[in-house]
């Protein structure tokens, strides 16, 4: 995999001259307006004021600005410098089919990609109120095995891809480790409740383990390590690849507890929320392709789940 240099302004220009990204952002903006103006009570758990959810976007964008500055000497991954994939079209189709199968099997057992969306409190708390240690562990193990372990083993040992071609090498640690900490911690404290600071060490530790197994690693392996770079190669554009990855990520969340598809009103509002989830998928993919590091999306979009420590501690009686 080559790491040719591209001036930072060129990468920024790529973003804002790509028609597919502009269409995506227009759809996202329209969806945002609709969420604020529609009758949100038609969906379960999403009738609360969504302002808190959207306020997190400012922090996410700020993190991306810092990322672009730090990655200014590296070209984004696309068809010109990505790892040599044997058959990116076939591999991408296989990954998408696998994601659909995991989603279908999970829905049978009431297992979702996310156990709750912390940004949708008190909706997230309503989801946690229904959880038990058994359901929480089942969620984490199911996602870890189906979206992390099995895809990794297949691509690593059946197809023979090395960790660097799976974007799993954590290069430039002196730059990206501090970035990971400085960008990853603020979202936690932004949404943390007073109970967060009185949660036991065991509760925080268990939260970290559960979300690493059930969310961080599954999303990283399937969507960022494997799918996103292949979509960028197929699209012959890192920006278009990011948009495609965002939509795939959104589709992986269509069974979430705050969505419903039974009526026209529910369909419209669920599609609007789909675009919000896809927006975070966009930030994940941009992070991955801009840096060539599948780990960093955890800092830019995922650490917020660690604020769910009080709910985890309550579920496991660790308070």
VOBA-1610 file (N, C-alpha, C; in pm, whole numbers, padded with zeros to 5 digits, always signed):
BEGIN
Unk+00085-00119+00000Unk+00000+00000+00000Unk+00088+00123+00000Unk+00073+00209-00097Unk+00153+00330-00104Unk+00092+00440-00019Unk+00173+00537+00019Unk+00126+00649+00100Unk+00169+00780+00036Unk+00134+00798-00089Unk+00170+00919-00160Unk+00112+01041-00090Unk+00182+01153-00106Unk+00140+01274-00039Unk+00046+01354-00128Unk-00054+01410-00066Unk-00149+01496-00134Unk-00167+01621-00050Unk-00156+01740-00108Unk-00176+01861-00029Unk-00311+01858+00040Unk-00314+01906+00164Unk-00438+01904+00241Unk-00554+01972+00171Unk-00532+02089+00107Unk-00646+02152+00038Unk-00711+02063-00067Unk-00632+01974-00130Unk-00688+01886-00232Unk-00788+01790-00171Unk-00756+01736-00054Unk-00848+01644+00012Unk-00975+01715+00054Unk-00963+01837+00103Unk-01081+01916+00140Unk-01164+01948+00016Unk-01096+01982-00091Unk-01166+02013-00216Unk-01240+01890-00267Unk-01180+01773-00249Unk-01249+01650-00289Unk-01385+01638-00222Unk-01390+01674-00094Unk-01515+01663-00019Unk-01624+01750-00079Unk-01593+01874-00103Unk-01697+01970-00137Unk-01718+01989-00286Unk-01654+01904-00366Unk-01683+01904-00510Unk-01740+01771-00554Unk-01761+01682-00462Unk-01815+01551-00496Unk-01969+01557-00495Unk-02030+01531-00605Unk-02175+01549-00617Unk-02252+01452-00529Unk-02198+01330-00511Unk-02268+01233-00429Unk-02267+01275-00282Unk-02157+01332-00238Unk-02153+01383-00101Unk-02247+01502-00085Unk-02250+01590-00184Unk-02339+01705-00175Unk-02485+01661-00172Unk-02519+01560-00251Unk-02656+01507-00248Unk-02685+01443-00112Unk-02588+01371-00059Unk-02605+01308+00073Unk-02629+01415+00178Unk-02547+01519+00178Unk-02561+01624+00279Unk-02693+01699+00264Unk-02738+01717+00141Unk-02868+01782+00120Unk-02980+01696+00178Unk-02972+01564+00153Unk-03073+01473+00209Unk-03066+01471+00361Unk-02946+01474+00414Unk-02929+01476+00560Unk-02987+01604+00619Unk-02962+01717+00556Unk-03016+01844+00606Unk-03168+01843+00602Unk-03225+01793+00491Unk-03370+01784+00482Unk-03427+01692+00588Unk-03360+01582+00613Unk-03404+01487+00716Unk-03399+01551+00855Unk-03297+01632+00878Unk-03283+01700+01007Unk-03400+01795+01031Unk-03433+01874+00929Unk-03547+01966+00940Unk-03675+01888+00966Unk-03691+01777+00898Unk-03813+01697+00914Unk-03825+01644+01056Unk-03715+01600+01115Unk-03719+01547+01252Unk-03766+01654+01350Unk-03722+01776+01331Unk-03760+01883+01422Unk-03904+01930+01402Unk-03960+01907+01283Unk-04093+01960+01254Unk-04202+01853+01253Unk-04164+01726+01244Unk-04264+01619+01235Unk-04314+01580+01373Unk-04419+01501+01372Unk-04473+01445+01496Unk-04386+01326+01535Unk-04293+01348+01626Unk-04197+01244+01661Unk-04257+01133+01745Unk-04375+01153+01795Unk-04437+01052+01881Unk-04480+00928+01804Unk-04475+00933+01671Unk-04515+00814+01594Unk-04411+00703+01606Unk-04291+00736+01651Unk-04188+00636+01667Unk-04165+00605+01814Unk-04133+00480+01844Unk-04100+00447+01982Unk-03969+00514+02023Unk-03965+00571+02141Unk-03844+00623+02204Unk-03792+00754+02145Unk-03848+00802+02035Unk-03789+00921+01972Unk-03880+01043+01981Unk-03975+01042+02074Unk-04062+01158+02087Unk-04002+01265+02178Unk-03879+01241+02230Unk-03815+01342+02312Unk-03748+01447+02224Unk-03712+01558+02285Unk-03646+01666+02212Unk-03510+01619+02159Unk-03486+01627+02027Unk-03363+01572+01969Unk-03245+01669+01968Unk-03262+01788+02028Unk-03155+01887+02020Unk-03023+01834+02075Unk-03032+01758+02185Unk-02910+01704+02244Unk-02835+01613+02150Unk-02910+01532+02076Unk-02847+01442+01980Unk-02770+01520+01874Unk-02833+01624+01821Unk-02769+01698+01712Unk-02655+01786+01761Unk-02656+01824+01887Unk-02547+01907+01937Unk-02415+01832+01933Unk-02421+01700+01938Unk-02298+01622+01930Unk-02230+01629+01795Unk-02304+01669+01692Unk-02247+01677+01558Unk-02137+01782+01552Unk-02156+01893+01625Unk-02053+01998+01626Unk-01920+01944+01675Unk-01926+01864+01782Unk-01803+01804+01832Unk-01742+01707+01733Unk-01828+01630+01666Unk-01778+01537+01566Unk-01707+01607+01452Unk-01764+01717+01406Unk-01702+01792+01296Unk-01571+01857+01342Unk-01569+01906+01466Unk-01445+01963+01518Unk-01333+01859+01519Unk-01368+01737+01559Unk-01269+01631+01557Unk-01219+01601+01417Unk-01309+01611+01320Unk-01269+01585+01182Unk-01174+01694+01130Unk-01197+01818+01172Unk-01107+01926+01131Unk-00965+01899+01181Unk-00954+01859+01307Unk-00822+01825+01363Unk-00762+01708+01286Unk-00843+01609+01256Unk-00794+01492+01182Unk-00738+01531+01046Unk-00807+01619+00975Unk-00760+01660+00843Unk-00627+01733+00853Unk-00610+01811+00957Unk-00483+01881+00975Unk-00371+01781+01000Unk-00395+01685+01086Unk-00293+01587+01120Unk-00261+01494+01004Unk-00360+01470+00917Unk-00341+01378+00805Unk-00305+01450+00676Unk-00265+01577+00687Unk-00248+01660+00567Unk-00137+01610+00474Unk-00044+01532+00524Unk+00066+01484+00439Unk+00039+01347+00378Unk-00080+01295+00401Unk-00112+01163+00350Unk-00230+01171+00254Unk-00220+01099+00144Unk-00331+01094+00049Unk-00441+01003+00102Unk-00567+01039+00083Unk-00677+00949+00121Unk-00670+00820+00040Unk-00723+00713+00096Unk-00722+00584+00026Unk-00830+00581-00081Unk-00790+00546-00202Unk-00885+00524-00311Unk-00823+00421-00405Unk-00870+00417-00528Unk-00823+00316-00622Unk-00676+00332-00660Unk-00618+00450-00634Unk-00480+00474-00674Unk-00378+00427-00571Unk-00417+00414-00446Unk-00317+00381-00344Unk-00367+00287-00235Unk-00485+00230-00254Unk-00538+00136-00155Unk-00463+00003-00162Unk-00477-00081-00062Unk-00418-00215-00071Unk-00467-00289-00195Unk-00389-00385-00239Unk-00423-00461-00358Unk-00527-00567-00323Unk-00654-00534-00344Unk-00761-00630-00319Unk-00777-00721-00440Unk-00797-00849-00416Unk-00806-00944-00526Unk-00930-00921-00611Unk-01042-00908-00544Unk-01169-00889-00616Unk-01259-00801-00529Unk-01238-00670-00533Unk-01312-00581-00443Unk-01463-00586-00462Unk-01509-00608-00585Unk-01653-00614-00608Unk-01715-00737-00542Unk-01653-00851-00565Unk-01704-00976-00507Unk-01694-00973-00355Unk-01583-00920-00304Unk-01564-00914-00159Unk-01663-00817-00094Unk-01688-00705-00160Unk-01786-00609-00107Unk-01926-00668-00107Unk-01960-00735-00216Unk-02093-00798-00223Unk-02107-00904-00114Unk-02001-00980-00090Unk-02006-01081+00015Unk-02023-01019+00153Unk-01952-00909+00177Unk-01965-00841+00306Unk-02105-00785+00326Unk-02162-00725+00222Unk-02297-00669+00233Unk-02399-00781+00256Unk-02382-00893+00187Unk-02473-01006+00207Unk-02460-01060+00349Unk-02336-01066+00398Unk-02314-01114+00535Unk-02378-01019+00637Unk-02362-00890+00615Unk-02424-00792+00705Unk-02576-00808+00707Unk-02635-00830+00590Unk-02780-00850+00582Unk-02821-00977+00656Unk-02742-01082+00641Unk-02775-01208+00710Unk-02765-01192+00861Unk-02661-01123+00907Unk-02645-01099+01052Unk-02762-01017+01104Unk-02801-00916+01028Unk-02913-00831+01068Unk-03041-00913+01077Unk-03063-01001+00980Unk-03184-01082+00978Unk-03187-01181+01095Unk-03076-01248+01118Unk-03070-01344+01229Unk-03084-01270+01362Unk-03017-01157+01375Unk-03027-01081+01498Unk-03168-01036+01528Unk-03242-00995+01423Unk-03379-00947+01444Unk-03470-01058+01496Unk-03441-01182+01459Unk-03520-01295+01508Unk-03507-01308+01659Unk-03387-01278+01709Unk-03359-01292+01852Unk-03359-01157+01925Unk-03409-01055+01859Unk-03419-00921+01918Unk-03280-00866+01955Unk-03183-00893+01868Unk-03048-00840+01885Unk-03023-00737+01776Unk-02979-00620+01817Unk-02957-00510+01723Unk-02810-00474+01716Unk-02776-00393+01618Unk-02637-00349+01605Unk-02595-00271+01729Unk-02680-00179+01774Unk-02655-00105+01898Unk-02758-00148+02002Unk-02711-00165+02123Unk-02806-00200+02228Unk-02892-00079+02264Unk-02835+00042+02250Unk-02908+00167+02271Unk-02827+00280+02211Unk-02893+00388+02174Unk-02826+00507+02127Unk-02825+00607+02242Unk-02709+00625+02303Unk-02702+00710+02422Unk-02746+00852+02392Unk-02726+00898+02268Unk-02766+01033+02232Unk-02915+01053+02229Unk-02992+00945+02236Unk-03138+00955+02233Unk-03198+00939+02372Unk-03123+00975+02475Unk-03179+00973+02611Unk-03298+01068+02617Unk-03408+01033+02685Unk-03425+00918+02772Unk-03465+00790+02697Unk-03472+00796+02564Unk-03504+00675+02490Unk-03404+00563+02515Unk-03274+00600+02524Unk-03172+00499+02551Unk-03195+00433+02686Unk-03233+00513+02785Unk-03257+00456+02917Unk-03375+00361+02915Unk-03477+00393+02834Unk-03592+00304+02823Unk-03551+00169+02767Unk-03454+00168+02676Unk-03403+00042+02622Unk-03328-00034+02731Unk-03243+00036+02803Unk-03166-00030+02908Unk-03255-00087+03018Unk-03367-00021+03044Unk-03457-00071+03148Unk-03511-00210+03117Unk-03506-00249+02990Unk-03557-00380+02949Unk-03446-00486+02943Unk-03321-00445+02968Unk-03209-00538+02954Unk-03183-00615+03084Unk-03128-00732+03066Unk-03081-00816+03176Unk-02934-00849+03148Unk-02861-00901+03246Unk-02724-00945+03216Unk-02718-01043+03099Unk-02816-01132+03091Unk-02815-01232+02984Unk-02834-01168+02847Unk-02931-01075+02833Unk-02954-01013+02703Unk-02837-00925+02662Unk-02775-00859+02759Unk-02662-00771+02728Unk-02541-00852+02683Unk-02512-00959+02753Unk-02400-01045+02714Unk-02426-01112+02579Unk-02551-01151+02556Unk-02586-01213+02427Unk-02562-01115+02313Unk-02604-00990+02334Unk-02581-00885+02232Unk-02432-00871+02202Unk-02351-00859+02305Unk-02208-00837+02285Unk-02143-00957+02216Unk-02175-01076+02261Unk-02113-01196+02204Unk-02158-01217+02059Unk-02287-01198+02034Unk-02338-01217+01897Unk-02269-01123+01800Unk-02263-00994+01834Unk-02200-00898+01744Unk-02051-00924+01730Unk-01986-00959+01839Unk-01842-00983+01834Unk-01809-01101+01742Unk-01885-01209+01755Unk-01858-01328+01675Unk-01894-01305+01528Unk-02013-01249+01503Unk-02061-01241+01365Unk-02001-01126+01285Unk-01970-01014+01351Unk-01923-00897+01277Unk-01775-00866+01299Unk-01711-00936+01392Unk-01569-00913+01414Unk-01488-01041+01391Unk-01514-01144+01469Unk-01430-01265+01464Unk-01439-01335+01329Unk-01560-01367+01286Unk-01575-01445+01163Unk-01526-01370+01039Unk-01565-01242+01019Unk-01510-01170+00903Unk-01357-01158+00908Unk-01304-01130+01027Unk-01158-01117+01039Unk-01090-01249+01001Unk-01136-01358+01058Unk-01073-01487+01029Unk-01083-01521+00881Unk-01197-01492+00819Unk-01214-01526+00678Unk-01119-01446+00590Unk-01112-01315+00612Unk-01026-01232+00528Unk-00878-01251+00562Unk-00849-01277+00688Unk-00708-01291+00728Unk-00651-01425+00687Unk-00726-01532+00710Unk-00668-01664+00692Unk-00723-01739+00570Unk-00847-01713+00532Unk-00900-01778+00412Unk-00856-01703+00287Unk-00864-01571+00288Unk-00823-01492+00172Unk-00679-01445+00180Unk-00619-01454+00299Unk-00476-01425+00312Unk-00437-01280+00319Unk-00529-01192+00358Unk-00494-01051+00369Unk-00418-01025+00499Unk-00313-00946+00490Unk-00232-00913+00606Unk-00296-00797+00684Unk-00261-00781+00811Unk-00320-00673+00891Unk-00305-00534+00829Unk-00191-00506+00763Unk-00175-00373+00705Unk-00271-00350+00589Unk-00304-00455+00513Unk-00399-00441+00404Unk-00543-00440+00454Unk-00560-00467+00584Unk-00691-00457+00648Unk-00700-00328+00732Unk-00600-00242+00715Unk-00595-00111+00783Unk-00590-00124+00934Unk-00531-00231+00983Unk-00527-00257+01127Unk-00391-00224+01190Unk-00298-00172+01111Unk-00173-00123+01167Unk-00195+00018+01218Unk-00155+00043+01342Unk-00176+00175+01401Unk-00049+00257+01380Unk-00038+00315+01258Unk+00079+00393+01223Unk+00081+00529+01290Unk+00197+00589+01295Unk+00220+00721+01354Unk+00158+00733+01494Unk+00192+00643+01584Unk+00129+00645+01716Unk+00153+00774+01793Unk+00268+00841+01771Unk+00294+00965+01843Unk+00195+01075+01804Unk+00134+01061+01687Unk+00034+01157+01642Unk-00106+01110+01676Unk-00135+00983+01645Unk-00274+00937+01652Unk-00318+00889+01789Unk-00226+00848+01874Unk-00267+00811+02010Unk-00314+00935+02088Unk-00237+01046+02088Unk-00290+01167+02152Unk-00420+01215+02090Unk-00431+01206+01958Unk-00556+01244+01891Unk-00671+01158+01940Unk-00646+01029+01952Unk-00749+00935+01996Unk-00801+00976+02134Unk-00711+01010+02223Unk-00751+01047+02358Unk-00822+01182+02360Unk-00764+01282+02295Unk-00818+01417+02301Unk-00952+01431+02229Unk-00974+01351+02125Unk-01101+01356+02053Unk-01201+01256+02109Unk-01152+01146+02162Unk-01243+01042+02209Unk-01304+01066+02345Unk-01237+01141+02433Unk-01288+01160+02568Unk-01400+01265+02579Unk-01393+01380+02513Unk-01497+01483+02533Unk-01640+01436+02509Unk-01669+01354+02406Unk-01809+01310+02389Unk-01865+01235+02509Unk-01779+01163+02578Unk-01826+01089+02696Unk-01876+01185+02802Unk-01794+01286+02830Unk-01829+01379+02937Unk-01941+01474+02895Unk-01957+01493+02764Unk-02062+01582+02715Unk-02200+01526+02748Unk-02215+01394+02740Unk-02347+01332+02764Unk-02356+01262+02899Unk-02246+01260+02973Unk-02247+01188+03101Unk-02345+01251+03199Unk-02417+01166+03268Unk-02509+01209+03373Unk-02434+01214+03506Unk-02491+01276+03609Unk-02424+01275+03740Unk-02393+01134+03790Unk-02478+01038+03754Unk-02456+00900+03796Unk-02327+00841+03737Unk-02284+00896+03625Unk-02162+00846+03561Unk-02044+00857+03656Unk-02037+00967+03730Unk-01921+00994+03814Unk-01924+00917+03946Unk-02037+00856+03976Unk-02045+00775+04098Unk-02052+00625+04068Unk-02045+00591+03939Unk-02046+00450+03899Unk-01916+00383+03943Unk-01926+00261+03987Unk-01809+00189+04036Unk-01707+00164+03925Unk-01584+00141+03967Unk-01479+00108+03871Unk-01516-00018+03794Unk-01574-00114+03863Unk-01616-00238+03796Unk-01720-00209+03688Unk-01811-00115+03716Unk-01913-00078+03617Unk-01851-00016+03494Unk-01754+00073+03513Unk-01686+00135+03399Unk-01605+00032+03321Unk-01538-00057+03393Unk-01457-00159+03326Unk-01545-00252+03243Unk-01657-00293+03299Unk-01747-00381+03226Unk-01806-00311+03104Unk-01837-00183+03118Unk-01888-00105+03004Unk-01787-00104+02890Unk-01661-00081+02924Unk-01555-00080+02823Unk-01545-00214+02753Unk-01548-00322+02828Unk-01537-00456+02769Unk-01657-00487+02682Unk-01778-00459+02732Unk-01900-00490+02657Unk-01905-00414+02525Unk-01873-00285+02528Unk-01884-00207+02405Unk-01767-00231+02311Unk-01654-00270+02365Unk-01544-00310+02277Unk-01583-00435+02199Unk-01640-00532+02269Unk-01680-00658+02204Unk-01805-00642+02119Unk-01903-00568+02170Unk-02033-00562+02103Unk-02049-00453+02002Unk-01959-00352+02004Unk-01979-00239+01914Unk-01850-00195+01846Unk-01747-00158+01924Unk-01626-00101+01865Unk-01561-00195+01764Unk-01529-00316+01806Unk-01459-00410+01716Unk-01548-00461+01603Unk-01674-00496+01627Unk-01758-00540+01515Unk-01773-00435+01405Unk-01800-00310+01444Unk-01814-00205+01344Unk-01681-00179+01276Unk-01573-00182+01353Unk-01442-00156+01294Unk-01405-00261+01189Unk-01418-00388+01224Unk-01375-00492+01132Unk-01462-00496+01007Unk-01592-00507+01025Unk-01679-00528+00910Unk-01691-00403+00822Unk-01717-00289+00882Unk-01745-00171+00800Unk-01621-00091+00766Unk-01525-00077+00859Unk-01412+00011+00834Unk-01288-00062+00781Unk-01253-00171+00842Unk-01136-00245+00797Unk-01157-00311+00661Unk-01277-00364+00640Unk-01300-00446+00521Unk-01384-00376+00413Unk-01502-00329+00449Unk-01594-00279+00347Unk-01556-00142+00292Unk-01526-00046+00379Unk-01505+00092+00335Unk-01393+00106+00231Unk-01275+00051+00252Unk-01170+00069+00150Unk-01205+00004+00017Unk-01278-00105+00020Unk-01317-00169-00106Unk-01419-00085-00182Unk-01509-00021-00110Unk-01605+00068-00176Unk-01534+00188-00238Unk-01431+00238-00171Unk-01356+00350-00227Unk-01285+00309-00356Unk-01235+00187-00359Unk-01169+00136-00480Unk-01272+00120-00592Unk-01386+00062-00561Unk-01488+00040-00663Unk-01542+00172-00718Unk-01559+00271-00628Unk-01613+00400-00669Unk-01507+00487-00736Unk-01381+00448-00724Unk-01267+00524-00776Unk-01265+00665-00717Unk-01309+00674-00593Unk-01312+00801-00522Unk-01327+00775-00373Unk-01241+00832-00292Unk-01251+00809-00148Unk-01375+00876-00091Unk-01419+00986-00151Unk-01537+01055-00101Unk-01664+00976-00135Unk-01676+00934-00259Unk-01791+00853-00298Unk-01793+00722-00220Unk-01677+00664-00200Unk-01669+00543-00118Unk-01718+00567+00023Unk-01688+00685+00078Unk-01735+00720+00212Unk-01887+00729+00216Unk-01946+00787+00112Unk-02092+00798+00105Unk-02155+00660+00099Unk-02100+00572+00015Unk-02153+00436+00005Unk-02140+00362+00138Unk-02027+00380+00203Unk-02007+00316+00334Unk-02106+00370+00436Unk-02134+00499+00430Unk-02231+00560+00522Unk-02368+00498+00507Unk-02410+00477+00383Unk-02541+00417+00358Unk-02544+00271+00406Unk-02433+00200+00384Unk-02426+00061+00432Unk-02432+00056+00584Unk-02365+00150+00649Unk-02369+00156+00795Unk-02510+00189+00844Unk-02576+00282+00777Unk-02713+00313+00813Unk-02803+00190+00800Unk-02783+00114+00693Unk-02866-00005+00671Unk-02843-00109+00780Unk-02723-00112+00836Unk-02693-00207+00942Unk-02767-00173+01071Unk-02831-00056+01074Unk-02900-00010+01195Unk-03052+00001+01178Unk-03108-00057+01073Unk-03250-00035+01046Unk-03343-00108+01143Unk-03288-00195+01226Unk-03373-00265+01324Unk-03362-00203+01463Unk-03302-00086+01475Unk-03284-00025+01607Unk-03417+00001+01675Unk-03413+00007+01806Unk-03536+00014+01886Unk-03614+00143+01865Unk-03549+00248+01818Unk-03619+00376+01802Unk-03675+00395+01662Unk-03669+00291+01578Unk-03724+00297+01443Unk-03844+00206+01430Unk-03934+00240+01340Unk-04051+00156+01309Unk-04090+00184+01164Unk-04144+00084+01099Unk-04169+00093+00954Unk-04312+00055+00918Unk-04404+00060+01015Unk-04538+00007+00993Unk-04637+00099+00925Unk-04611+00230+00922Unk-04704+00325+00860Unk-04625+00427+00780Unk-04697+00505+00700Unk-04629+00606+00619Unk-04558+00708+00707Unk-04621+00748+00816Unk-04559+00845+00907Unk-04434+00786+00973Unk-04443+00660+01013Unk-04327+00596+01073Unk-04216+00578+00970Unk-04253+00541+00849Unk-04154+00523+00743Unk-04078+00653+00717Unk-04152+00763+00704Unk-04088+00892+00675Unk-03993+00934+00787Unk-04038+00920+00911Unk-03954+00962+01022Unk-03837+00866+01043Unk-03859+00738+01021Unk-03749+00642+01033Unk-03643+00666+00927Unk-03686+00702+00805Unk-03589+00735+00701Unk-03509+00860+00738Unk-03577+00955+00802Unk-03506+01075+00847Unk-03400+01040+00951Unk-03436+00951+01044Unk-03338+00907+01143Unk-03230+00819+01080Unk-03268+00743+00977Unk-03168+00665+00903Unk-03057+00756+00851Unk-03094+00873+00800Unk-02994+00965+00748Unk-02904+01018+00860Unk-02958+01030+00980Unk-02874+01074+01092Unk-02771+00968+01127Unk-02815+00844+01131Unk-02721+00734+01158Unk-02618+00724+01046Unk-02664+00740+00922Unk-02573+00734+00808Unk-02472+00849+00813Unk-02512+00963+00867Unk-02418+01075+00878Unk-02298+01035+00964Unk-02327+00967+01077Unk-02216+00920+01160Unk-02136+00812+01088Unk-02203+00733+01005Unk-02131+00638+00922Unk-02038+00708+00824Unk-02082+00825+00774Unk-01998+00904+00685Unk-01871+00950+00758Unk-01887+01000+00881Unk-01770+01044+00957Unk-01675+00928+00984Unk-01731+00810+01009Unk-01647+00692+01029Unk-01563+00664+00904Unk-01630+00660+00790Unk-01561+00625+00666Unk-01458+00731+00627Unk-01492+00857+00643Unk-01396+00964+00613Unk-01274+00951+00702Unk-01297+00923+00830Unk-01185+00902+00922Unk-01094+00790+00873Unk-01153+00679+00836Unk-01076+00562+00794Unk-00999+00588+00665Unk-01066+00642+00565Unk-01002+00661+00435Unk-00904+00777+00436Unk-00929+00876+00519Unk-00836+00991+00525Unk-00706+00954+00594Unk-00712+00857+00687Unk-00593+00822+00764Unk-00534+00686+00730Unk-00614+00599+00667Unk-00567+00463+00642Unk-00561+00380+00769Unk-00639+00420+00870Unk-00636+00355+01002Unk-00779+00323+01042Unk-00812+00193+01051Unk-00949+00153+01083Unk-00984+00175+01229Unk-00884+00196+01315Unk-00908+00212+01458Unk-00962+00350+01494Unk-00924+00450+01419Unk-00947+00588+01462Unk-01094+00629+01463Unk-01179+00559+01388Unk-01321+00597+01389Unk-01382+00578+01528Unk-01321+00491+01609Unk-01371+00472+01745Unk-01363+00604+01821Unk-01254+00677+01802Unk-01237+00805+01871Unk-01331+00912+01815Unk-01346+00917+01683Unk-01424+01026+01624Unk-01574+01005+01634Unk-01620+00881+01654Unk-01766+00860+01650Unk-01821+00761+01752Unk-01738+00691+01828Unk-01790+00575+01901Unk-01773+00578+02052Unk-01677+00654+02103Unk-01648+00647+02246Unk-01765+00697+02331Unk-01858+00770+02272Unk-01972+00822+02346Unk-02047+00711+02420Unk-02040+00588+02368Unk-02113+00477+02432Unk-02059+00445+02571Unk-01936+00486+02600Unk-01882+00460+02732Unk-01955+00540+02839Unk-02032+00640+02798Unk-02114+00715+02893Unk-02232+00633+02944Unk-02253+00517+02886Unk-02363+00431+02930Unk-02324+00344+03050Unk-02212+00376+03113Unk-02166+00299+03228Unk-02270+00289+03340Unk-02343+00396+03374Unk-02443+00380+03480Unk-02550+00277+03447Unk-02595+00275+03321Unk-02696+00177+03280Unk-02640+00036+03286Unk-02517+00018+03242Unk-02453-00113+03248Unk-02438-00158+03393Unk-02391-00067+03477Unk-02371-00103+03618Unk-02503-00141+03685Unk-02609-00067+03652Unk-02741-00101+03709Unk-02788-00237+03662Unk-02771-00263+03532Unk-02814-00392+03476Unk-02743-00508+03542Unk-02614-00491+03571Unk-02535-00600+03628Unk-02521-00587+03781Unk-02596-00495+03839Unk-02597-00478+03984Unk-02458-00449+04039Unk-02391-00353+03975Unk-02255-00317+04014Unk-02247-00178+04075Unk-02360-00114+04099Unk-02358+00023+04151Unk-02305+00027+04292
//
